[in-house]
Amino acid sequence: MQRRSFLLTSAAAMTWLSGPAAAPMPGGKVVDETAPGSPTAPNGESIHAAQPHSITAATRLLFVSGQIPVDAQGEAPQDFSGQCALAWANLETQLRAADMDLQHLAKLTVFLARGSDRKREREIRRRLLAGRADPAVSVVVTGIYDEAWRIEIEAIALA
Protein backbone atom coordinates (compact mmCIF):
# COMPACT_ATOMS: atom_id res chain seq x y z
CA MET A 1 0.00 0.00 0.00
CA GLN A 2 2.83 2.42 0.80
CA ARG A 3 4.43 1.74 -2.60
CA ARG A 4 1.15 2.46 -4.39
CA SER A 5 0.77 5.73 -2.47
CA PHE A 6 4.34 6.69 -3.35
CA LEU A 7 3.76 5.92 -7.04
CA LEU A 8 0.55 7.93 -7.13
CA THR A 9 2.25 10.86 -5.42
CA SER A 10 5.16 10.64 -7.87
CA ALA A 11 2.78 10.56 -10.84
CA ALA A 12 0.96 13.61 -9.48
CA ALA A 13 4.28 15.43 -9.05
CA MET A 14 5.32 14.59 -12.62
CA THR A 15 1.95 15.81 -13.93
CA TRP A 16 2.40 19.02 -11.99
CA LEU A 17 5.95 19.48 -13.32
CA SER A 18 4.98 18.85 -16.92
CA GLY A 19 1.55 20.52 -16.85
CA PRO A 20 0.46 24.02 -17.86
CA ALA A 21 2.05 25.58 -14.77
CA ALA A 22 5.45 24.75 -16.27
CA ALA A 23 4.77 26.54 -19.55
CA PRO A 24 7.95 28.05 -20.99
CA MET A 25 8.73 31.62 -20.12
CA PRO A 26 10.43 33.84 -22.69
CA GLY A 27 14.16 33.28 -22.45
CA GLY A 28 13.71 30.39 -20.03
CA LYS A 29 16.85 28.34 -19.30
CA VAL A 30 18.87 26.54 -16.67
CA VAL A 31 21.09 29.05 -14.90
CA ASP A 32 24.22 28.04 -13.00
CA GLU A 33 24.39 30.22 -9.93
CA THR A 34 27.36 29.36 -7.74
CA ALA A 35 26.54 30.50 -4.24
CA PRO A 36 28.66 33.29 -2.74
CA GLY A 37 31.37 31.84 -0.54
CA SER A 38 31.56 28.57 -2.52
CA PRO A 39 35.04 27.04 -2.74
CA THR A 40 37.26 28.27 -5.56
CA ALA A 41 40.40 26.97 -7.22
CA PRO A 42 43.66 28.99 -7.00
CA ASN A 43 42.82 30.54 -10.41
CA GLY A 44 39.51 31.85 -8.98
CA GLU A 45 37.24 29.40 -10.83
CA SER A 46 34.47 27.73 -8.91
CA ILE A 47 35.30 24.20 -7.79
CA HIS A 48 31.60 23.36 -8.01
CA ALA A 49 31.60 21.51 -4.71
CA ALA A 50 27.96 22.58 -4.64
CA GLN A 51 26.18 23.25 -7.90
CA PRO A 52 22.79 24.90 -7.51
CA HIS A 53 20.81 25.30 -10.71
CA SER A 54 17.86 27.64 -11.00
CA ILE A 55 15.36 26.49 -13.62
CA THR A 56 13.34 29.28 -15.15
CA ALA A 57 11.31 27.13 -17.55
CA ALA A 58 10.91 23.53 -18.57
CA THR A 59 8.04 21.72 -20.21
CA ARG A 60 9.61 18.28 -20.42
CA LEU A 61 11.53 16.40 -17.75
CA LEU A 62 13.46 13.24 -18.66
CA PHE A 63 14.92 10.74 -16.19
CA VAL A 64 17.50 8.45 -17.81
CA SER A 65 18.34 5.34 -15.81
CA GLY A 66 21.89 4.02 -15.63
CA GLN A 67 23.49 3.90 -19.06
CA ILE A 68 26.06 1.15 -19.15
CA PRO A 69 29.12 0.56 -21.36
CA VAL A 70 27.51 -2.16 -23.49
CA ASP A 71 26.94 -2.09 -27.25
CA ALA A 72 24.00 -3.57 -29.22
CA GLN A 73 25.69 -7.00 -29.15
CA GLY A 74 26.01 -6.91 -25.36
CA GLU A 75 29.77 -6.38 -25.45
CA ALA A 76 31.73 -3.95 -23.27
CA PRO A 77 35.17 -2.56 -24.20
CA GLN A 78 38.01 -3.76 -21.98
CA ASP A 79 39.55 -0.31 -21.37
CA PHE A 80 37.99 2.45 -19.27
CA SER A 81 38.16 5.13 -21.99
CA GLY A 82 36.23 2.88 -24.38
CA GLN A 83 33.66 2.07 -21.71
CA CYS A 84 33.24 5.73 -20.81
CA ALA A 85 32.77 6.73 -24.47
CA LEU A 86 30.19 3.96 -24.97
CA ALA A 87 28.21 4.86 -21.83
CA TRP A 88 28.10 8.48 -23.02
CA ALA A 89 27.03 7.38 -26.52
CA ASN A 90 24.23 5.32 -24.94
CA LEU A 91 23.15 8.35 -22.90
CA GLU A 92 23.08 10.51 -26.03
CA THR A 93 20.93 7.85 -27.76
CA GLN A 94 18.37 8.09 -24.95
CA LEU A 95 18.40 11.89 -25.10
CA ARG A 96 17.88 11.87 -28.89
CA ALA A 97 14.94 9.46 -28.48
CA ALA A 98 13.31 12.17 -26.34
CA ASP A 99 14.22 14.91 -28.85
CA MET A 100 16.93 16.25 -26.51
CA ASP A 101 20.71 16.41 -26.49
CA LEU A 102 23.58 17.08 -24.10
CA GLN A 103 22.66 20.75 -23.70
CA HIS A 104 19.48 19.66 -21.89
CA LEU A 105 21.34 17.88 -19.07
CA ALA A 106 20.59 19.29 -15.63
CA LYS A 107 21.94 16.54 -13.35
CA LEU A 108 24.34 13.63 -13.81
CA THR A 109 25.22 10.83 -11.46
CA VAL A 110 28.29 8.89 -12.56
CA PHE A 111 28.98 5.55 -10.90
CA LEU A 112 32.55 4.28 -11.10
CA ALA A 113 33.74 0.81 -10.11
CA ARG A 114 37.28 2.08 -9.46
CA GLY A 115 38.33 5.28 -7.76
CA SER A 116 41.41 5.36 -9.97
CA ASP A 117 39.15 6.16 -12.98
CA ARG A 118 37.90 9.47 -11.51
CA LYS A 119 40.42 11.70 -13.26
CA ARG A 120 39.94 10.11 -16.69
CA GLU A 121 36.14 10.18 -16.34
CA ARG A 122 36.24 13.89 -15.46
CA GLU A 123 38.48 14.63 -18.48
CA ILE A 124 36.17 12.78 -20.88
CA ARG A 125 33.01 14.35 -19.38
CA ARG A 126 34.42 17.87 -19.53
CA ARG A 127 35.51 17.38 -23.14
CA LEU A 128 32.07 16.07 -24.17
CA LEU A 129 30.13 18.80 -22.35
CA ALA A 130 32.41 21.77 -23.11
CA GLY A 131 30.31 24.61 -24.47
CA ARG A 132 27.14 22.48 -24.37
CA ALA A 133 26.09 21.96 -20.76
CA ASP A 134 27.21 22.45 -17.18
CA PRO A 135 25.00 20.05 -15.24
CA ALA A 136 25.27 19.35 -11.54
CA VAL A 137 27.42 16.22 -11.21
CA SER A 138 27.78 13.57 -8.52
CA VAL A 139 30.45 10.89 -8.85
CA VAL A 140 30.00 7.76 -6.76
CA VAL A 141 32.65 5.07 -6.45
CA THR A 142 30.85 1.81 -5.77
CA GLY A 143 30.31 -1.72 -6.98
CA ILE A 144 28.46 -1.93 -10.30
CA TYR A 145 26.05 -4.74 -11.32
CA ASP A 146 28.44 -6.43 -13.74
CA GLU A 147 32.07 -6.63 -12.62
CA ALA A 148 33.25 -6.07 -16.21
CA TRP A 149 31.63 -2.61 -16.25
CA ARG A 150 33.63 0.27 -14.83
CA ILE A 151 31.11 3.09 -15.38
CA GLU A 152 27.37 3.75 -15.36
CA ILE A 153 25.71 7.14 -15.98
CA GLU A 154 22.29 8.37 -14.82
CA ALA A 155 20.87 11.70 -15.95
CA ILE A 156 18.05 14.17 -15.59
CA ALA A 157 17.38 16.40 -18.58
CA LEU A 158 15.04 19.36 -19.03
CA ALA A 159 13.66 20.86 -22.21
C-alpha positions as CSV (number, residue, x, y, z in Angstrom):
1,M,0.0,0.0,0.0
2,Q,2.8,2.4,0.8
3,R,4.4,1.7,-2.6
4,R,1.1,2.5,-4.4
5,S,0.8,5.7,-2.5
6,F,4.3,6.7,-3.4
7,L,3.8,5.9,-7.0
8,L,0.5,7.9,-7.1
9,T,2.2,10.9,-5.4
10,S,5.2,10.6,-7.9
11,A,2.8,10.6,-10.8
12,A,1.0,13.6,-9.5
13,A,4.3,15.4,-9.1
14,M,5.3,14.6,-12.6
15,T,2.0,15.8,-13.9
16,W,2.4,19.0,-12.0
17,L,6.0,19.5,-13.3
18,S,5.0,18.9,-16.9
19,G,1.6,20.5,-16.9
20,P,0.5,24.0,-17.9
21,A,2.0,25.6,-14.8
22,A,5.4,24.8,-16.3
23,A,4.8,26.5,-19.6
24,P,8.0,28.0,-21.0
25,M,8.7,31.6,-20.1
26,P,10.4,33.8,-22.7
27,G,14.2,33.3,-22.4
28,G,13.7,30.4,-20.0
29,K,16.8,28.3,-19.3
30,V,18.9,26.5,-16.7
31,V,21.1,29.1,-14.9
32,D,24.2,28.0,-13.0
33,E,24.4,30.2,-9.9
34,T,27.4,29.4,-7.7
35,A,26.5,30.5,-4.2
36,P,28.7,33.3,-2.7
37,G,31.4,31.8,-0.5
38,S,31.6,28.6,-2.5
39,P,35.0,27.0,-2.7
40,T,37.3,28.3,-5.6
41,A,40.4,27.0,-7.2
42,P,43.7,29.0,-7.0
43,N,42.8,30.5,-10.4
44,G,39.5,31.9,-9.0
45,E,37.2,29.4,-10.8
46,S,34.5,27.7,-8.9
47,I,35.3,24.2,-7.8
48,H,31.6,23.4,-8.0
49,A,31.6,21.5,-4.7
50,A,28.0,22.6,-4.6
51,Q,26.2,23.2,-7.9
52,P,22.8,24.9,-7.5
53,H,20.8,25.3,-10.7
54,S,17.9,27.6,-11.0
55,I,15.4,26.5,-13.6
56,T,13.3,29.3,-15.2
57,A,11.3,27.1,-17.6
58,A,10.9,23.5,-18.6
59,T,8.0,21.7,-20.2
60,R,9.6,18.3,-20.4
61,L,11.5,16.4,-17.7
62,L,13.5,13.2,-18.7
63,F,14.9,10.7,-16.2
64,V,17.5,8.4,-17.8
65,S,18.3,5.3,-15.8
66,G,21.9,4.0,-15.6
67,Q,23.5,3.9,-19.1
68,I,26.1,1.1,-19.1
69,P,29.1,0.6,-21.4
70,V,27.5,-2.2,-23.5
71,D,26.9,-2.1,-27.3
72,A,24.0,-3.6,-29.2
73,Q,25.7,-7.0,-29.2
74,G,26.0,-6.9,-25.4
75,E,29.8,-6.4,-25.4
76,A,31.7,-4.0,-23.3
77,P,35.2,-2.6,-24.2
78,Q,38.0,-3.8,-22.0
79,D,39.5,-0.3,-21.4
80,F,38.0,2.5,-19.3
81,S,38.2,5.1,-22.0
82,G,36.2,2.9,-24.4
83,Q,33.7,2.1,-21.7
84,C,33.2,5.7,-20.8
85,A,32.8,6.7,-24.5
86,L,30.2,4.0,-25.0
87,A,28.2,4.9,-21.8
88,W,28.1,8.5,-23.0
89,A,27.0,7.4,-26.5
90,N,24.2,5.3,-24.9
91,L,23.1,8.4,-22.9
92,E,23.1,10.5,-26.0
93,T,20.9,7.9,-27.8
94,Q,18.4,8.1,-24.9
95,L,18.4,11.9,-25.1
96,R,17.9,11.9,-28.9
97,A,14.9,9.5,-28.5
98,A,13.3,12.2,-26.3
99,D,14.2,14.9,-28.8
100,M,16.9,16.3,-26.5
101,D,20.7,16.4,-26.5
102,L,23.6,17.1,-24.1
103,Q,22.7,20.8,-23.7
104,H,19.5,19.7,-21.9
105,L,21.3,17.9,-19.1
106,A,20.6,19.3,-15.6
107,K,21.9,16.5,-13.4
108,L,24.3,13.6,-13.8
109,T,25.2,10.8,-11.5
110,V,28.3,8.9,-12.6
111,F,29.0,5.5,-10.9
112,L,32.6,4.3,-11.1
113,A,33.7,0.8,-10.1
114,R,37.3,2.1,-9.5
115,G,38.3,5.3,-7.8
116,S,41.4,5.4,-10.0
117,D,39.1,6.2,-13.0
118,R,37.9,9.5,-11.5
119,K,40.4,11.7,-13.3
120,R,39.9,10.1,-16.7
121,E,36.1,10.2,-16.3
122,R,36.2,13.9,-15.5
123,E,38.5,14.6,-18.5
124,I,36.2,12.8,-20.9
125,R,33.0,14.3,-19.4
126,R,34.4,17.9,-19.5
127,R,35.5,17.4,-23.1
128,L,32.1,16.1,-24.2
129,L,30.1,18.8,-22.4
130,A,32.4,21.8,-23.1
131,G,30.3,24.6,-24.5
132,R,27.1,22.5,-24.4
133,A,26.1,22.0,-20.8
134,D,27.2,22.4,-17.2
135,P,25.0,20.1,-15.2
136,A,25.3,19.3,-11.5
137,V,27.4,16.2,-11.2
138,S,27.8,13.6,-8.5
139,V,30.4,10.9,-8.9
140,V,30.0,7.8,-6.8
141,V,32.7,5.1,-6.5
142,T,30.9,1.8,-5.8
143,G,30.3,-1.7,-7.0
144,I,28.5,-1.9,-10.3
145,Y,26.1,-4.7,-11.3
146,D,28.4,-6.4,-13.7
147,E,32.1,-6.6,-12.6
148,A,33.3,-6.1,-16.2
149,W,31.6,-2.6,-16.2
150,R,33.6,0.3,-14.8
151,I,31.1,3.1,-15.4
152,E,27.4,3.7,-15.4
153,I,25.7,7.1,-16.0
154,E,22.3,8.4,-14.8
155,A,20.9,11.7,-16.0
156,I,18.1,14.2,-15.6
157,A,17.4,16.4,-18.6
158,L,15.0,19.4,-19.0
159,A,13.7,20.9,-22.2
